[in-house]
């Protein structure tokens, strides 16, 4: 999907559920550009913060 979004020059939003099989780092690399990330917050705030930090480090510019 990331390569198709790149080819069509369209936005991609990666859902947190899909991210389990396709880590944001891999999707960003395949996309070759910004990917928005749909955050599903955990009831455990520390886990949510870790996810946010990892997504930020990947270069993702937007959390949805």
N, C-alpha and C positions, 0 to 999 in steps of 0.2 A: 504494500500500500504506500509506503514511504517513497519508493522509486516512482510509482505512478503519480503521486502528488507532485513530486519534483518535475517529472516530465510535463505534466499539465500546468505547472506553475500555479498551483493552488495550495491553499492552507490545509494543514493536517492537524487534527486534534487526536491525541493519543489518550484513550481512557485508562484509568488506573487498573481496571480489570484486565484489559488487553496487555498491559505492561508486564503482567506476570509472565507472559510467554515471550514478550518482545521488549526487553529493557529499554528505557528512554535513551540510554547512551547508544545502543545499536540503531534505534530508529533515527536519532539525530544524524548519525553517521551515514545511514542509507539515504536519508532525505537530503542531506547536503545543505540544510538550511533550517530555519526555525520551525519547531513543532510546538504547538500548544499542548498543555497537559491538563487533563480533567482529573482533579484530585477527589478521591473518595477518602474522606478523613476517617481515621481510626478512632475508636473510643479512647485509645491510649494516646494521649497528647505527645508523648516522647516519640512514638512510632511515626505519627503524622509529621512532626518536626524533622525527623530523619529523612523522610520521603521528600519533603519540601527542599531540604538542603541538597539532597542528591539531584533532584530535578534542576535546581538552580545551577549546580556545578556542571551539569550537562550542557548548559547554555540555553535552556528553554526560557523564552522571554515572558510567557504568560501562563498563569494557573487559572483554570476555569473551575 
